[in-house]
Amino acid sequence: MQYRRSGRSGLKLPAVSLGLWQNFGDNAPFDRQRATVLRAFELGITHFDLANNYGPPYGSAEENFGRLMSKDLAGHRHELVISSKAGYDMWPGPYGDWGSRKYLLTSLDQSLKRMGLEYVDIFYSHRHDPETPLEETMGALDTAVRSGKALYAGISSYSAERTLEAISLLRQMGTPLLIHQPSYSMLNRWIEGGLLDVLGREGVGCIAFSPLAQGVLTGKYLGGVPAGSRAAQSGSLSSDQISERTLAHVRALAAIAASRGQSLAQLALSWALRDERVTSVLIGASSVAQLEENLAAGGHASFTDDELAAIDRDAVEAGINIWADSSAH
């Protein structure tokens, strides 16, 4: 495993991190979750990324990870970077969503309780709230760090403009922004339109989520929509987002991957890591075998100019960025 420094901070993250958005709720066998997390740690993944509402049901991914911590990883807490977030829907009423100080700090306390932790390493504002002053949201992150309940502050799915404002506010408070977590893949390149420049210039890390475009860049949909897949379940990916035009581009990218001796998923992860401003990529994994295949991409992130030019022809916007509204504010 290679480790990369997050911006100009002292923290290094593994090039590939494990996200618990999917496959770690109560709808997945706990033994499989346990095997995946422990194998990830054995292979050098030291960073595990969660959020308050990961599941289903909400909170269950954190509860399951807490079981793993107490059962298997308690003695390794000093070797782990554990993150959580708040900003999306979590509980009913006016205080369980968006970006208020009330919501963020209450949610952090609940997340720590679910995971059985004294602190998280990174606490994120999961999305920008256009109706709450940014000073309030960033002030909540500052309080989380100063209270010792988080070591670092992060934001997710913020536009380049809002990110710059967040960086400035947190600097004034004395709690620098560690990292931004945007969606980014060969089929969703929005961060190249300014956000990466801001992060590089300001010394803030970048951890890309959904680098496999929710499974589209694994090639699993090239022969149709498999039963049990995200698109079949009409969750965070719908079958109508997988057009024939997109599949034609995916087939071309798969051919490039084969020419490099990689799977399509490995190519997608290597490509996302080609830019030194990208600290890490977040993968999900439904099995140990899937995890091991994807991890092979971490050390193969160099490309020739001809390869990059060929990829650019088919690494095109495919409308799979369901978080676009957040980064548009």
N, C-alpha and C positions, 0 to 999 in steps of 0.2 A: 504494500500500500504506500502510495505517495501522499505526503501531507503538504498543504499549501497554506501560507499565511493569509489571514483574512484582512485584506487591505493593509493599513499601516499599523495594525494592532499587534499584540504579542501572541495572539491565539492562532494556532494552526489547526486546520480541519482536514480529515481524510478527503482525497479527491472524490471519492464516492461515499456518500452518507446514506443511511437508511431512514426513509420516511414511513410513518405508521398511519398514513391517511387511510389506506385501504388494507384489508387483510388482517387487521389486528383488533377488530371489534368482537363482540360476542357471537357474531355469525361465522367465525372462523375457529377451527379446533385449536385449543390452547397449546396442545403438544406441538402442533406445527408452528405456531407463533414462537414458542420457546426454542425449538430447533433452529429456526431462521435467525432469531436475534443472537443466540449463542454462537452460531457459525459465523455470523457477520463479525462479531467481536473477535473471534479467533483469527479471522482474515484481515484484521486491522481497521475495521469500521469502529471508530470510537465515538461517532456522533449519531445520536438517535433523535429524530425530529417528530414532535407531536403537536397537537393543539387540543383545546378544551373539548371541542365537539367531534373529534375523530371517533369513529365507531363503525357501525351502529351497535347499540344506541349511543347517543352523545355521552362522552366521558368514559366509555368502556375501553378504548385503546389505552388511555392513561391508567385505568384500573388494572388492565392486564399487564401493562409494562411495570406497574408497581409490584405486581405479584412476581414478575421476573426479577426485579431488583432485589426484593427481600429473599427470594428463594435461591438465586444464582449469582447475582452481581453486586450484592451489598459491599463486599470486600474490595470491589473495583471502582467504587464511586469516583475516586481521584483520577481514574484513567478515562472517564467518560465525559462527553459533552452532551447534555440533555437539554432540549429546547421545548418550549410550549408557546402558545399564542392565544390571543383573544381578539375578537373583532367581528366574527360572524355569529349568527343565531345560536344561542346556547340554552336559554330558559325563557319561559313566558314573561310577558310584562315589559315595562319600559327600560329595565336595567340589565337585560340579558342579551344585548346586541350592540353593534357599532363601537364607538370609541370614547365613551365617557370615562372619566376617572373612576366613577363608581363601578362600572362594569369591569374594566381591566383589572383593577386591584382586587376586587371580590373574586373574579375568575382565577386570578393567580393563586390566591389562598386555596381555592377549591382544587386546582390542579395539583398543588403541592400535597394536599391531603390525599388525593386519589393515588398519587405515585409514591406516597410515603417518603417524600424528600424534604430536606430543610431549605433547599434552593434549587432553581434551575440555572443552567449556565447562560442561556439566552432566552429572554422573554420578548416576544414580538407583538406589535400592533399588527393584526392579521390583515387589515385593510384600512384605507383612509376613510374617515367619516366626514363627508362634506358639510354636515350640520353641527359638528362639534369643533370648537376652535382647536387648531393644531397644537397650540400652546398647552391645552389641557391634556390632550392625548400624550404628547411628548413628556409633559410633567408627570404623568402617571408612570411612564417608563423610567424616568429619573428617580421617582420615589421607590419603584421596585428595586432598582440597583442600590440606592442608598440604604434601603432597609435590609439589604443582604439576602433578599429573597430571589434575586437574580444577579448574575455577575456581569452580564452585558445586555445592551438594548438592541433590538432589531425591528425592522419594518418589513412588510410584505405587500406586493402588488400596488405600490405607490408609483405615481407618475414621476418622470424625471424632475418636473418643477416642484411637486410636493416633497420629493426626496431631498432636494436642495434646501428647502425650507426646514425640513425636519433635522437635517444635519446642522444647520445654523442654530436652531433652537436648542438642540441638545448640547452643542458646544458651549453655548452661553450658560447652560445649567451645570456644566462640568461633567457631563456623562456622554462621551462621544458615541456616535452611532457605530456599532460594530459591523453590521451586515444588513443587506437587503435580500429578500427572498422573492424573486419574480418567477413567473412561468417562462420557460425558454426551451425551444426545440428547433429542429430543422424545419418544422411546419408552423412555427410560431416565433418569429424573430423580432418582436416589437422592441426588445431592450436595446437593439443595435441602433435605434433611432434617437439616441440621446442619453438614455439611462446609464448605459455602460460607461459612457464618457464622464458623466457626473461621478460615478462611483470610483473610477480610476483616478480622476483629478483630485477628489476629496479624500482618497485613502480609505474607502469603505469596501468591505468584502461583498461578494455576490455568491449566493447559493441558489442554483437553478432547480426549480421543481417542475415536474412533468416533462423531463427531457426526452421521454419516449412518447410524448403526445398521447398520454393515457392508453398506451398499448398499440397505437396505430403504427409506431415505428419499431415494433417487434415483428411485423409481418403477419400477425395472427389473423388480420382481416382480409388478406389478399385472396383467400378462397371463399369469402362470405363471412357472415357474422356467427362465430361459434357460440353454442349454447353455454351459458354461464359467464360469458364475457361481459365487460362493462356496457358495451353497446347493446347487448341482448337484454340487459336488465334495466335499460333506460335510466341509468343513474347519472353520473357526471359526464357521460358520453352517450350521444344518441346515434342510432344507425344512419340517420339522414345527414350526419356530419361527415360520413365516410363516402364521399362521392367517387365516381369512376375517374374523374380528373385527379383527385388526390391519390387514388390507388395507382394510377399510372406513374405519378411521381415517386411513390413508395417503391414500386417495382424497379425503377431506374436507380434509386438509392441502394436497393438491395443488391443490384448488380455491381455497384461501386464497392460495396462492403465485401462482396465475394472476391473481387479483384485484390482487395487488401488482406484477404484471409480472415475476415471478421464476419460475425453475424450482423444483421441489420441493427439490432439493439446495441451491439458493441460499437458500431460505427457512429450511431446517434450520440452515445455518451462521449466517445472520443472527440467528436466534432464539437460538442458543447464545452469540452474542456480545453479546446485548442487555444482559447484566449486566456492569457495569464490573469486577466481581471476577474475571471470566474474562479472562485475559490474551490467550489465543490458542486457536484450534481447530486440531487436527491432521487434515489430510486425506491420503488416499492418492490416487494417480493412476496409471492404467494407460496414459495417453496424454497428449500435449500438449493435445489438444482438451478432454479431461475436466478437466485442470488449469485451463485458461483459463476454462471455464464456472464452475467452483466459485469461482475467485478473484473473480468479479464480486460475490460476496456481502459482501466485506469492508467496503465503504463504505455498506452499506444495512441497518444494524442498528438502525434506529429503528422503533418500532411505536406505533400508537395504542392506547389502552386497549381499544377495541372489538376490534381485531385480536388483542391478547393474550388477551382473554376467549374469542374464537372458537377460537384455537389451543389454549387450555387444555382445551376440551371434547374434543379429539381427540389431544392430546399426553399419552398415557396409557401406563402401564407395560405393556410387551409381552413381557417375559420374554426379552429379547435380551441381557441383561447376563451374559455368561459368566464375568465376573470377580467376581461377587457374593460368592463364598466368601471371597476375599481380603479384601474390605472388611468382612466380617462378624466378623473376629477382633478 
